[in-house]
Structure formats: structure tokens, C-alpha cells
């Protein structure tokens, strides 16, 4: 009976789900659109370019439509082609130009959106050129009168003729004209190869000639133009710029160059039948909200709303939106409910997410003040009301609410000191209203509160806490007021609220339901990376080289190329600089990546040697011989090719009469140097050094380290030479010798590919979790017998841990005895030593020991690591032992002395066993922490378990399974060692030991 009932319930739920899906599909059918005005409906989503006047045009002409922001035209065009948006609003001329130049499957709708706009030259009010606006207008009048402006427009825009005319430069310039442009909008300002060209660039050259000035071009994003003009960094802006009223408030404009209209780009096949089909397919992939897994924030209004409106949904409470969004992204939720501003924040940082609903509530945010502070509440409310009336509130909101994803406008608000403080309870995880920015509290609410309290003569003291603690803090007088929150009847019992100052409704966020196929490069020219985040390896000069060719790049630094590659694949950076051989291999192994055609810089790799080394000249001679004989070219084909069977180091037989050549090398730069199938280091650079060793008659010994450790190895004398795709630079020559070039290549950017089409996630064939796990296990452990590497790394980790634990315990005992000494010459140095070691990070301590203190000694890195961890462990053990000894009852010691025990015998027989029972539990925890800390020994050229994980990741190009496997192994090692220490603890505790009764025989 129970089984039948369960089946009936399941069938009913299935039918209800299908009915609701069909109803949703039918409700979203859209009629065919023939002109722009028809899209003034909430059913339509219109893409707009961030920072462009099309935003205002859509807002005024089509206020009911939804908007989606795009930072690049190719992405927007692609969104229309794929049906991700119903239309894209942009300059009619430029849309027509794109279609004429091969943009397929789209068309421009009749009818303009919004008013006609004037395109003009923006002019800085801080320009150093006097009367610049008048001079530019005089020049334009001349160009307009002789037909030059009309001819330019005809050539560049109508006929798409991209030939830049030869415009002479002034013979005797009297000034420099600094012109800002975008480089992103063809045919007005764009890159042709490496050169900026277009209508705006020709006009800039003609202006400079007219003004008898040298021309300096500066490239900015559109969002960067206002600040550049306001600071005088540029004199004028030529970037197809619309002269809007808002822009006229911060800069001057020339007379109009031409007029433009905003139009809508739509699919050319845009019939209602097709749109209905697309919508239906998309909707079938989305779980109905009524029966979905929804994440809500504990104690928030969205929790109350979800309980009331979705009683059958599976609600999961989280303490903050960060956790609920992470659960959503991991597939543990179908939706996360949050306020609109938080949704903007998460979508901005994770493009896999999207808003899946209209506003669910009509909630407005107020400041809350304790009912015990009625005078403060009255004053704060008055200031908030004033800000609402005079437009200050709109200004504050504009600084932080950025639907287009642009950067925040951080404003330094004045603060008073020496005045009464108002304690403000906040939640510093609610970007963009309240969050930490560069170590300081920032956001819409923070700016508002700072301004209000400054005006009232107070100073804010912020108390960061969970949402559930805010009301409690105010109720208990721990806080006087709180940040913006919704006014509810329950909260009104505890708080006095100001007038609402910001509408922030609840929305549902979900994962996007489409995946993309890899196709064309995301970027095709170096200049397109201006303003983007790119990776850079610590210890390299990539950032210096990139700065010389691409302006305004933001760097994210990594210790190895494997992590750089993972960051690129995961979208955390937009590009990764790589030497030519590494770049070629990386894209060959990952079809979702490609190499940017433009080379960052020509590069030459050399062997690094100790400063003023007598080997430098000998190595140069050897490289010359290998180059002349064709050996280097053969090596390049061998290691850069696809045949793995030939990638083995040569077995060279020579006496080595001139001694040994110690060579340090990177281990994650395949094919130049990496760990091969047998667990041995191989690669082009290693074969090079072997052949140099043969010519010099020196046996070669290799040591693998991170790239950042190569130079320190030379400087400390632990290596005679170092290789690792090291560019020959004047900066490096100041600290080490660099050989002649043995490999002429260059530095390139690796970038992701972007889709040429979109497919439904429901129809995409995906590898099952079990198959994926099996494949990862095979690549991590079985391929090339990598399990041997793991065992070797595990052996090193266990060896260092046990030896450091034993030696550290002995050191700790000795330090403890000195610390307990009543003689100041013993006690004070011991206490100072403890504080010194406790305040020094273990990584820094290891590097000081390895590269400085033991730098000139030929000592194993493993011994240095054991000593370093023993010292670090010992100082903590000493304090544990001291605490345990002091806890032993003094009466027992006195009794032992009365019985004739010596001090030594009393200590070992009475004091220490009891002290051990006190400190062993803490000792056990500290020992396990020390075991986990050994993961940093890779900084001093030791291949422990963690370093082996990095090596494997550098080969498999996946991060998940090697890291998980490493974590599991550490967990097992820690638990085994914990059990052993627990046995020791039981052995020392007579209450927990098993005892055998002597003298009694059971029959």
C-alpha cells in the first residue's frame, strides 16, 4: 500500500511539474517584432554597451524592457546571434557597418530608439593648451568648409576604406596634443595589426597639424575618459563620443562632427515560432521555483518571503550570501534568494550566474537606530531626509550601484577625531553596500553613515558581526545604530527607522543553462588586454615586458606556471604570458586555449651563472659549438615535437676530469624542464646542460626548485649554473652572469577561446562523475607511474615530520629548562629566542636557514628543513612543557626530597611523568600542525608531498584531483601519527593503562 501511495505522489508531482513548465512556456511566447517600439515590454531583454548613451536611450524610450550590459561589441553581437538577448542597442551607423563587414544572421530594426545624438570631440577643462575648444572648433569649420569631414565619413564609415591618408607632421611643433581614444570601435578607433587607425585617428592627426603640435595618443576604456579629462591627463577625447548633458557637466565639447541615432540589432530569422521554441527549450532546463532547492539568508526578510510564498520548496539557510552562492555554483541549490545589489555583485564576479526573476518584493532600505537613542534617531533621520531632497543620496547610490559591472567610485569621506563615537553594527560581507575594500570598510551604507555622522559631529565605530547578532547588539546597548536594512514590524519593535533611501528588492539568482563550444580567440590583439587582469610568475620580468607594450594591465602573481594556467582556464585572469615553447605545448594539450598572434617581445634565453664566474666564458664557447653543429636546432625539434618516445636525456660517457657542475632548474616549464614519466627531471634545458658538461668535461648534477629560487641558489653558492627559460636582461646581469643566447624565441600571451555557437546544457553530452573521477585517478596516479612520485614525496614528508618532531622535542626540553632557570643569563635569552621564532613565519625561517645561515655549507636541504621545523616546533614544545611542569603539585616534590630523592631523580620519577600527562594532548595537536606545515618545504628545493602534487598538476593540467588526493594523504598521515601519540599518552597515564594483577593465579 505504501509503495502504491508513493508512486501516486511521484506521478502527481511529475504531472504538476510538466503542467507548470508548459504554462510557463506558453506565457513567454513573444510576437514577431518589426520595429523598435514594440520591444517596450518586460518580456524583452535588450543588451546595451556599458557606459554608452544607448543606456539612456533604452531607459527613456523602452522603460519596460530589461537591460543586460556588455563590455565588448563582439560579445553583444554574439548574444543576439545566439538569442541570449532579444536585441542590442547601439549606434545605427556602427551596427550597419558590422553587418556590411560579415556579421551574419542579424538585422537592424526600423525606427530609432531615443533622441538623435551629436557626436563631438570631448575637451578637458584642465588642458594645458589655451583656448583649446575655440581652436578645435576653428579647425573643424575649416575641414567642414573644404569637404574634408564629409570625405572622411564617406571613406571610413560608408565605404569601409581603412586606408589611412598620409598626413604630414608639423615641422616645428610648439606643444603636444594628448588625445584619448578607445581603440575598440571600428571604423572610428581600432587596431589594424599593431597600429591604431580609424576616422578618429585621422581627425586627431589633422587637429595636431592645424595646432602645430606633436600628437600623443592614449588608449582608455570609456569609463576612464571622464577621470582622464578631469585630471588633465588628456587634452581631448576622440572616440565616437556622444555629447550628452551628463558629460557636458564634466567636460566641454566641440561643434558636432555628425549626428547619430540608437537602433536595435535583432536576429534576422526573428519569428515568433522560433523565439517560442528557444524559450521553451530554455525553460525546460530550469527547476520550478515552487519545488526547487532555494538558499536564503538566516534571519533575513528573504527567508520570511520564501517560507510564505514557496511552502513546498526545500529552503536551506545560510549565514551569508557568499556561502549560498557557492552552494548554488556547486549545484547544491537551484536558486539563491538575495537582494538585488548582492545579486549584481555575484554575477559580476561569476559569469555562470544570472538573475532568474523580476523583483519579488517592494523593499526599501532604512537606517536603524536604537530606541534608547531617540535624539540620535531624530538627527540621523533629518540628515537622510535632506540627502533625499537635495540629490546627495542619488550621488551616493551612483558611486556603488553599478549594473554595468564597472568599478566603484570610491569617495574619501571626511571624518572627525576627538568627538563622541557612535557604535554601528554592520555586516561586512554585503558588497556593494557594506564590505572591506583595501582593508577599509566601504560601500553605499558606509559612505552614507560616514557622511551623516560627520555632519552631526560624531565619529563612527564599526562593529562587524553576523546578521542574527545585529538586533541583539542594539538591544543590549552594544551598538547604537545599524546599517541599511528593511523595516519590518518585528524589527520596528527594537529599532527606530529613518525614511527609506534605497530600493533593494529580493531576486532569485541561478546558474546559466547554456555551455559554450570553444572556437575563436577571446582576444586577437595585445591592445585588447589593456585594463584586464593577466597572470605573472613571481621572479620573472614578464610584468616589465608587458608594461612596455600594453598599458594599464593589472597583474595577479603566481609561484608557478601550473597555477597560472589553472587561473586562466577558470577565468580568474584573462591572459597568461608564456615563453614560446611553453605556450605551444600548453595550447596543444588544451584545445580551449590559444596563443595571441602578436608577440609581446622577442626573447633570448641564457644560462645563469654565479657573478664573475670563470665558467661563463667556457659555457659561451660550449653553446657556440652546439649551435654551429646543429645540435641546438635538433634539440628544439626533439623536445618541442609531439613524439614523446624520443624525449629522453642522452647517456653521455665522459670522465668528468674537471669536477662537477651543479645545475639548478625549474621543474614546471615543459618542454624546457619538467619531471618525466620515470620521475626524473628531463627537458631541453637539461639536455643542454648535459652536453655543455660533456664539452667542459664536468659531471652534471641537477637540483629542481621553483623559478623564484633559481637566483638565490646561485647567490648562495648551492648551484654553479641555473636554467629555466631565463631571459637575458641587464637587470639580471647585475646579480648573476648570463651566457650567450642558446634559444631565440619570444614571450606570448595564452588566452581562452570563446564560443562560435551555443548549445543547450540539457542536450550536451557530459562525462559522468564516476567516469570523470576514474579518469582523474588514472591521470594522477597511474599514467607514467606517477604513484611512485607520490610515494617519494610522502616518504620525504614523513621523514621530515618524524625527525623534526623528535629533534624539536629535545630542543623544546632544553629551552624549557633554560626558561625555568632562576639565572637571568639563561632565562632571558631563552625567552627572547622563543618570541623571535614564534614571530617568524616558517617559510621565512626556512629560507633564512637554507640561503643565508647554511648558504655556504654543502648541506642537504632535507637536513635544513628538519632543523628549521625542529626549531619552530621546539619553541612551542618548550612552553607546553613549562606549563605542564608548573602544574605539578609542589607538595609531591617536597615529599620526594624528604624521602631522600635527588633533584634529578625527583624530576624524572615524579615531576616529568605527571607534567607529560598535562602537556601531551596539546603536544599532539601541535605536532599534527607541524606535519601540515611541512607542505612549504618546496621553497628550498625539496620534493615533498605538496611539491609532487604541483609537479603532477603541471603535467595533467588539472587541479582538482591532485589537490584532493594530497589532502586525503595528509589526512591519513596525520591520523596515523595521532594514533601513535595517543598510544604514548595512554602509556603515561596510569588511570588509562591496563594493569595485570600480580600474584593471583586463576584456576
N, C-alpha and C positions, 0 to 999 in steps of 0.2 A: 504493500500500500504506500509506504514511504517513498519507494523508488518511483512509482507512478506519479505521486504528487510532485516530486522533484522535477520529473520530466515535463509535467504540465506547466510548472512555474517557468522552467527554462524556455519552453516553447512560447509562452505568453510574452516573456521578456524579449525574445527574439523578434516576435511579430511587432511589438511596440517599438523596438529599435528601428525595424525596417520602415514602419509607418512614419515615424518621426523623421527618418532620413529622406523618405520620398516627399514628405511635406516640406522639408527644408529645401530640397532641390527645386520643387515647383515654385516656392516663394521667391527664389532668387533668379528666376528667368528674366533676362534683360531684353528689351526690344532692340531692333536694329537702330543704329544711330546714323543720322545723315548730316547733322550739323552740331556744332559745339554746344549750343544752348540746351540740347536735350540731355546733356550729362549733369545738369543741376539736380542731382538726386543722390540720396545716401547709398543707393545700390552701386554707385560707380566709385572707383578708386583712380585718382589721377596722379601720375608721377610729376614731380616738379624738381628743377635743379636747385640745390642748396645755394642760398644767397642771391638768387636771381630775381628779377622783377616779375617773373612768371608766378611766383608765390602770391604776390599781392593781386595779380590779375585773376588767378583762380579763386582766391578768397573773396574778391569783390563780385565777380561775375557768376561763379558757381559755388556759392557758400554751402550748399547742402552736400556736395561731393566730399569724399575723403581724400586726403593728400598723403602721398608717400614720397620721401625725399631721396634724391640721388646725388652723389658727389661726382659722378663721371657720366658723360654723354653715352659712351658705349654701353654701360650698364643699363641706362634708362632705355635706349633703343632696344636692347636685348629683352628687357622686361616687357615691352609692348609686343615684340615678336612672339614671346612665349606665353602671352596672356596673363602675366603676373600683375599687370595693371591694365586698366581699360584704355588709358590714354596717357600721353606725355605732353605737357605744356611747355612750349619753348618758342623762340624766335622763328617766325614763319620763314624768313629767308634761309636760316640755317637748317631747318627741317627739310625744305626743298632742296638745299644743297646736298644734304646727306642722302636723300633718295636718288638724286641725279648721279651720285657717286657710288651707287651699288647697294644701298640699304633696301633689302627686299622684303616683300610681304606686308608693307605698311603704306599708309597714305595720310595726307593732311586733310582734315575736315574743313569744309567751307565755314565761313564766319569767324570773326575774331573773338578772342577772349579778353575782356577788359578793354581799356582805352589804348589808343596809339601812343607809343613812347618815343621820345627823342633819344637818339644815340649821340653822345658827345664826348669830348675829352675832359676827364676829371683833372682839376688843377689844385695842387696843395696850397693852402694858405700860409704854410711855413717855408715855401720855396725861397731859395736864396737869389733867384733871378727876379729883378724888379719888374713890376707891371707885366708879369708873365701872361695873365689872362688876356690883356689887350693885345700883346704881341702875337699870341696864338690866334686870336680872332682875326687880326690883320692878315696873317699868313693864310688862314682858311678862306678869307674873302678873295685873296689873290688866286688861290687854287680853284676856287669855285668859278671865278670870273673867266679864267682861261680854259675851263673844261676839264682840268686835271682830276678833280674829285669824282666827276661823273665817269671819266675814263677808268679810274681806279676801281670804282664799284662794278663797272661793266666787266673788267678783266677778272677781278678776284672772285666776285660773288656770282655774277650771271654766267660767265663763260668758264669759270673754274680754271683760269690760266694761272698756274703757280710760278710763273717766271718773274723773279724779282728784277726790276729795271736797275741799270747801273746809275746810281745817284752819287754824284761826287761829294767828297767830304770838304769841309771848309779848309782853305789853305792856312789861314791864321786865326784859329779859334780863340775866342775871348772868354769862354766859360764852358761848363759841362751841363748838358741837359740829361737829367736822370729820369728815365721813363719806366714806369711799371707796366707789366703786361702779364698775361696768364699762360700763354703757350699751349692752351688746351682747346681752343675753339677754331676749328678750320671753317672758312678760309681767312679768318681775321688775324689770328695769332696762333701759330702752331709750329711744330718742328718738321723740317724736311731733312731727313738724315740727322746730322748733328747741328744744323743751322736753324735758328728761328727765322720764320718768314711769315708772310701774310699781309693783308691790307693794312693792319695797324702798324706793322713794322716798316712798310714803305712810307706811310704817313709820318712816322716818327723820324725817319731819315730826312724827309723833306722839311719837317719842322726844324731839325738841327741845322740843316743847310741855311734855312731862312734866318735863324737866330745867330748864325756864325758860331756854332757851338759843337763841341765834341759830344757824341751820343753814347750814353751808358744805359744799357738795358738791364732791368731787374725783373725776375720772374716771381710772382706771388700767386697763392690761391686767392679766390675772390674775397674770402673772409679776411685776408691780410691787407687788402688795399686801404681800408679806412685808417688803420693804425699807422701804416707806412706814410700815408698822406698827412696825417695829423702830426707826426713827428718830424716831417721834412726829409724822410729817407728817400723820397722820390719827389720830383717836381710836378709830374703829371702822370695820368693813367690813360693808356690806350689799350683797351681790352673789350671792345664791343660793349661799352658801359652805358647803361640807361641812366639818363639824368632825372632821377626820382626826387620828390620833395624831401624824403628822408636823407638821401645822400647830399642834397644841397645844404643840409644843416651843418655838415662837417667839411665840405669842400666846395670850391667853385667849379663852374662848367663853362666850356666854350660854347659858341653858337652850334646848333645841331649839325652833325655830319649827314645824317639821313634819318628817316623815321622807320620804325619797325612795329610789328604787331605780334602779339602772342597767339599762337594757333595750337591745335591739338593733333598729335600724331596717334593714329589708331591702326589696328590690324586691317589689312586690305580685304580680308575674307570675312569681316566682322558681322556675319549674320546672326540672328537670334538663335538659330538652331545650333550653330557651332558653340556659341557662348554658353548655351544651356548645357551642352554636353560637357564642356570643360568644367563648369561649376559643379555639375553632378558628380563627375569623377573626383573632384577635389573633396566634395562634402562626404563622399563615402569613406574617405580615409580618416575623418575626424570623429572621435568618440562623442556621442551626445552628452552635453553638459549634465543633464539630469541624472545620468548613471555613471558619470566619469569619476576618476580619482582627482580630487582638487586639493591643492595646497593652499592653506590660509595661514595668516599670522596669529599666533596665540594672543588673545586679549584684544584683538583689533576689531574694527567695525566690519571688515570683510568676513570675519569668522561668523559674526551675527547674521550678516546678509546671507551667506552661504547656507547656514543652518535653516534659515527661514524659507529661502527660495529653492534650494536644492536638497530637500529632505532625504531623497533616495541616493544621493551621491555619496561617495566614500571620501569624507573630509579628513585631511591629515594636517595637524597643526605643527607649525614651526616657530622658532623664536625670532627668526628674521627672514627677510626676503632672499638673502644670499643662499641660505640652505634650501628654501623651497625651489628657487630657480635651478640650483644644482641638481636637485631631485628631478625636476622637470626635464632638464637637459639629459640626464642619465636614463630617462624613460620610466622613472618610478611614478611619475604623475602624468595625467593627461592635460591638466591645466594648473596654472598658478594664479591665484587671485591677488591683485595688488593695486595700489593707487597708480594713476596714470604716469606721474613723474618717475616713479620707480620702474615702471614698465619701459619708459623711454631709456632709462639708464641701462637696463639689462639687454635690450635689443641693440643698443649702441655698441656694447661690448661683445655680443654674441649674435651674429647674423643668422644663426639657425633658429632664432626665436621670432615670433611675430605676435601682434595683438589680435586676438580672435573674437573680440566682441565690441559693441558700442559701449558707451558709458552705462554702467549698471546702476549707478547711484547719482544723486544730485547733491554731493557732499562738498562742503566748503570748509576751508581750514581757518581756525582761530587760534590766537594765543591764549593759554590758560594760566590763571593766576590764583594762588591760594586764597581761600575765603578768609584766612587770617590776615590777609594783606589788602583790605578793601581800598585803602588810599592808593597803593601802588597800582591796583587794577584800574582805578579811575584814571590815573595819569597815563598808563600804558594805552588804554582804550582811546583816550583823547588824541594821542600821537598817531595811532594806527588810523583813526578816522581822518586825521589831517593828511596822512600819506595817501589814503584812498582818494581824497578830494583833489589834491594838487598834482597827481600823476607820479609821485615818488614810488608808490607801490608797483605801478606798471614798469617803472625803470628797474626796480629790484628784481622783479619777475623775469624781465628780459635778460638779466645777467646770467640766470641759472636754468631757465626752461628753454631747451634747445631741441625742438622737434627735428631739425635737420642734422643733428648729431655733431654740430660744430663745438669748438672749445668754449668753456665757461669764460665769462668776463669777470675775472676776479678783481674786486674793488677793495682797496685798503680803507676800512672804516676807522675814523679816529676813535681813540679810547682814552679814558681818564684814569689817572692814578691818584691814590690817596683819598679816594671818595668811597662812600658806602658800597658794599658789594651786594648784588642780587644773585642768589644761587638759582641756576637754571638747569632743570633736569632735561637731558637730551638723549637721543638715541643716535649714536654716531655711525650708523650703518645704513642711512636712508638718503643716499645720493639721489638727486641733487639738492635736497632740502637741508640735510644735516649730515656731514661726513668729514673725514680727515683728508686734507689736501696739503701735501708737502709738510706733514707733521702738525698742521694747524687746523682747528675746526673751521669749516667753511660751508657755504650753501645758502639757499634762499632764506631759511629761517634764521641762520646765524647772522647774516647781513642785516636782516630786519631787526633782530633783537639788539645787536650792537648799535645800530642807528638810534633805536628808541631809547635805550638806556643812556647812551651818550647825551641825547637831547634832554633827558631828565636828570642828568648829573649823577648817574650811577655807573658802576663797573660790573660786567657780567663775570660770574664764576660758574663755569660749565661743569656739570656732573654727568658723566656718561653712564648709562645703565640700560637694562632691558626694558621693553615697553611695559611689562607687567609690574615693574618696580616704580614707574613714574608717579602714578597716583599715590602709591604708598609713601613715597618720599615726600610728596607735598602734604599729604595728610599727617605725616609725623613731623612736619616742620623741618625736614632735612633739605627741602628745596622751597623756593618762594614762587617760582613760575616754571612753565614748561614750554617746549617748542610747539610749533603748529600742530594741532590735532583737531579731529572732528568733534563738534559739540553734540553730545548725546544726553538724554535725560539722566542716565546713570552718572555720567561724568559731571553734569551740572550740579549734582548733589555735593560734589567735592571741590569744584573749581568755579571761578568766575571767568567768563569768556569775553574776549574782545569781539568787535564786529568781524565777520568773515572777510578775509583778504585775498583768498586764492581758491579757485575751483579745482578740485583734485579728485575726480570720481574714481570708483573702483572699475577695473577692467580685468579681463581674462587674458593671460599670456599662454601661448602654446608653441610647440615646435612646428617649423615649416614642414609641409608634407611633400616636398619635392627634393630630389637629389640631382646633381648635375654631372654630365659627362665631360671628361677632360677634352679640351680641344685647342683653342688658340691661346697664346701667352696673355697673361693678365696685363703685362706691361711690355711695350715694344721699344721704348727709348729711355735713356738714362734720365732725361729731364722729368719724366713722369713720376719718378721716385722722390722728387722734391717735396718736402713736408711729410714724408712717410717714415715709418719705423722699419729699420733694417738691422740685421744682426751684425755683430762684430766679435771676433775672438780676442780674448784678453791676451795681451802680449804681442799682438800683431800691429801693423801700421795701416790696416785696412781703412780705419776711420779717417786717417790723414789723407790717404789717396782718394777716398770717396769725396771728401770735402772739397778737393781741388776740381772736381768735375760736376758734382751735384749739390746745389745749395740747400740749406735748411733741412738736412737729414737728422732724424732722431735715432740714436743708437741704443740697442739692447745688447748687453755684453754677456758672453758665454765663455766657459772654460775650454770647451772642445767643440769640434765640428759636428759631432753626433747630435748634441743638444741644439746646435744652430739649425740643423736640418729638420729636427723634430718640431722646432718652433715655427719654421717656415711651412711645413706640411699642415700644422694645426692652426695656421692663420694668425699666430701671435706676432709675426713680423711679415713684412711684405716682400722682402728680398734677402738673399744671403750671399755675401761676397765669397768667392772661392777661386783658388788658383785653377788654371785651365785644365790640368789633368784630373783634379778632383771634381771639377764641375762636370766634365764629360762623363765620368764614371757615375756620379750621382744621378744624372738625368737618364742614363742608360738603365739604372736599376729602379728608377721610379718614373713611370710614364706620365704621372700627374705634374711633373716639373719640367722646366725647360730653361735654356740659357738665353739671357738677354743678348741680342746680337752685338750691341755696342760694347766694346771693351772699356773697362774703367781706366786701365792704364797698362801699358806694356811693362812686363816684369822680367827680371832675371834672377834666377836662384843661385845662391852660392853656399859653400861650406863655411860655417862659422868656426873660428879657432880662437884660442886664447890670445889676448892682446900681445902684440910684438912676438908672436910665436915663431921659432925658427922653422916650424913645419909649413908656414904659409907659402913660402916660395916653392917648396917641394910639392905641395898639393897642387899649386897652379901648374907646375910642369907636368904632373900626372894627368890633370884634366886636359891639358893641351894634347898630350899623347892619345888619350882616349877619344878626344874629339877628332883628331886628324885621322885616326884609324877607323872611324866609322862606328866605334863601339857604342858611343852615347846614342846615336840615332837608332841602332839596333835595339838598345835597351828601351828606348822610348816606344818603339813598336811592340816590343815584348810585353811590357807592363801596362801599356795603355790599351792593348787589344782585348778581345773577348775570349781568347783561348786560355782558360785557367790552368790547363795542364802544363804550360810552359813557364808558369810564374813560380819558379823555384830559384833559390840562390845558387850560384855556381860553387862547386867544390874546388877551391884553388889550393894547389900544393906548392908551398914555397917555405923556405927555412925560417923566415922571420928573424933574421940575424940582428935587425936594428931595434928589436924590442916590440912593445905592444902599443897599439893605437886605440885609446879609449874613446868611443864614439857615443854620444847621446843622441837620441832620435825621438821624434813624436811617434805615437802609436795609433793615431786615428786619422791618418791622411792617405787613405787608399786612393790610388795605387802607389804613391811615393813611399809610404812606410805604414805598415799595419801588421796585425797578428794573423798569420795564415792558418790553413787547415790543421797543421800539426801543432799549433800552439807556439810556434816560433815566429819571431819578427821577420818580415820579408818586405820587398818593395824595391822600387827603382833606386832610391837613395841608399839603401843598404847594399845593393849590388855595386853601386858606385863606390862606396867606401871600401868594400872588399877588393875591388880592382885597384883602387888607389893604394890600399895596403900591400897588394902584390907588387906594385911598381916600387913602392918605398921599402919593400921587404920588412914590413911590420905586421904582426898578427893583429887582427881587429877584434875587439870586444865591444859588444853593444849594450846600452842601457836605455830602456824605454821610459820616457817621462812625458808629462803634459807639456804642450808647447811653451807655456809660461815658465817652465823650469829649465829650458834649454840654456839660456844665457847664464842663469845662476850656476848651472853645472860647470860651465866654462870658467866663470869668475872664481868659483871656489876650488878649482883645480881638480874636480872629480871627473872631468872629461877633457880630452885634448881637442876634440872636434865635435860639432853638432850639426845635424841636418834635419830639415822639416819644412820644405818649401819656404826657405828663409830668403826674403828679398834682400838684394844688395842695396843698402841705403847708407847715406852719410851719417845718419843718426846712429845706426848700429856700429859703424866703423869707429865711433868714439869710445865704445866699450869693448869691442872684440875685433879681431881681424876677419875680413870677409875675402874668400877666394875669388878667382875669376868665375864668370858665369859657366855653369855646366848644363843649364836648361833655360832656354829662352821661351817664355810663354807670356802670360798676362793674367790680370785679375778681372774676373767676370762676375756678373750677378746671376744667381739662380733664382727664378721666380716660378710661381704657380701658373698652371694653365687654367683657363676659365671655359665654361661650357659653350658649346655651339648650339645646344638644344637641351631641353628639359624633359625628364620622364617621370611618371608617377611613381611615388615610393611604393605603392601597393603592387605595382606590376614589376618592380625592379627585382631581379634575381639576386638574393643575398646569401652569403655564406652563413650557415647555421653557427650558433655559438659553440657547439661541440666541435664542429669541423675547424672553426677558427682557433679554438683552444688547442686542438691537436696539431694544427699547422704551426702555431706559435711554439709549442713544446718541441716540435721537431727542429725548427729553425734555431731555437735557443740552445738545445742540449745535444741533439743527435747529428745535425749537419756538421760535417768537418770535425766530428768528435769533440764538440765544444764542452761536453761534460767534463772532459779532462781539465780544461781551463778552469771550470768551476771548482773542481776538486783541489787544484793547485791553489787557487785563491782562498778557498776555505781553509786549507792547511796553514797558509800564512796568517789568516785572521785568528785561527785558534792558537797558533804558536805565540803570536804577539800577545793575545789576551791572557793566556795562562802564565807566560813568563813575566809579563807586566804585573799581573796580579800577585805572583809570588814575590818578585823583587819589590814591588810597591808596598806590600805588607811589611817586609823587613825594613824598608826605608821609613814607613809610617811609624813603626815601633821606635826606631832610633830618634826620629823627630819628636815623637811624643815624650820620650824620656828627657830630651833636651828642653822641651817646652815646660815640663813639670819641674825642671831643676830650679832650685832656690838661688842659684848663682846667675846674676844678671848677664854675664858674658856668654852664657849658654842659652838662657831663656829668651832674651830679646832678639838675637839673630834668628832663632828658630821661629819666633812669632812673625818677624819681618819676612822670612822666606815663605812662610805659609800664605801670607797676604799677597806676596808677589806672584806666586804660582796660581793662586785662586783668581787673581785678576788678569791673568794672561790667557787668551784663547788657545786651545790646544793646537790648532793649526799653526798659529804664530810661533808657539813654543817649539813645535817640531821643525819648522823651517829655520829658526834661530840655531837650534842644535845641529841640524844637518848641514846648513850652508855657512854658518859662522863659527860656532864653538868647535865643531868637529870638521870644519870645512877643509882643513889641510891634512887631515888624517885619513888614511885609507881604511875606512871602517864601513862595515856593511850597513846599508840603510835600515835593514830589519833590526839590527842591534840598536841603532839610534832610536828607532820607533819604540822598541821595548823600553829603553832608558827614559825616553820622553814620557810615555804613558805611565811608567812606574813612578816617576817624579810627580806627575799630576795626580795619580791615584794615591800616592803615599801621603801627600799633604792632607787629603781628606780623611784617609785612614787614621792619621795621627790624631786628628780632632775627635774622631769616633772613639779611639782607644782612650784618649784623655778623659772624655766624658764618662766612658764605662768604668774606668779605674776610680774616678772621683765618686762614682755611685756606690762603691763597695763600703759597707759599714765599717767605720774606723774601729769599732769595738772588737771585731774579729781580728784585726791586725794586732791590736794590743794584747788580745788573748794569746795569739800565736807567739808573740815576743815573750810573754810570761811563761809559756811552756818551753822556752829555750830555742825557738826557731830563729835562724839568722834572717836578716833583711831579704837576702836573695831567695832563701827557701820560702819565706813568708809570701814573697811576691809571686813566685811560680806555683806554690801549692795552694795558697789561699786567695790572693788578690786577683791574679790574672784569669784563672778559670771562671770566677764569678763575673769579672768585667767582660769576658768574652761573651757570656750569655746576654749581657746588656747590648753590646755593640754589633754582634753578628747579624741580626736582622737588617740593620742599616748597612752594614758592610756588604751584605748580599745584594742589596739594591744598587749600591754604588758600583759594585763590581760589574753588574749587568750593564749599567750605563757606560762604564768604561769599554766594555765589549762593543757596544754600538758606536762609540766614538772612534773606534779604530777604522771606521769607514773613510776617514780623511787621510790615511797614510799614503794615498796615491799622490799627494802633493810632494812627497820626497822619493818618488820613483820606486814604489813598492806595488806590485800587482796583488792586492788583497781581493777579497770577495767583491767589494764595490767597484774597484777598478776593472776587474774582469767583466763585471756587468756592463761597464761603459764600453769595453772592447767588443763585447758581443753585440751591443746595440749599434756600434759603428759598422758592423758587418751586416746585421739583419735589417737595419734601418727601421726598427720598431722599438718603441719604448715600453709598451705595456708589460709584456710577459717577462722580459729580463728583470725589470724592476720588481714585479710581483714575486718572481722566483727568488730574487735576492732577499726580499723582505721575509719570505717564508723560511729561508735558510737561516737568516739571523734569528728569527723567532725560535726555530728548533734548537740552535746552538745556545741561545740564552736560556731556554728551558732546561736543557741537559745540564748546563753549568749550575743553574739554580737548584736542581735536584741534588747535585753533588754537594753543594754548600749546605743544603738543608740536612743532608745526612751528617755533615760535620757538626751542624748546630744541635742536632738531636744527641750526638755522641757526647757533647759537652754539657748537656742539661740532664742532671740525674733524675729529674722528675719525668722526663720523656724517654729515658733509656729503659730497655727491657732488662730485667735483672733475674738472674738464676739464684734460687735459694740453695745455699751450700750446706752440706752436712745432713741432708734429708734424702733418703732413698725410698722411692715409691715402689711397692711390690704389688 
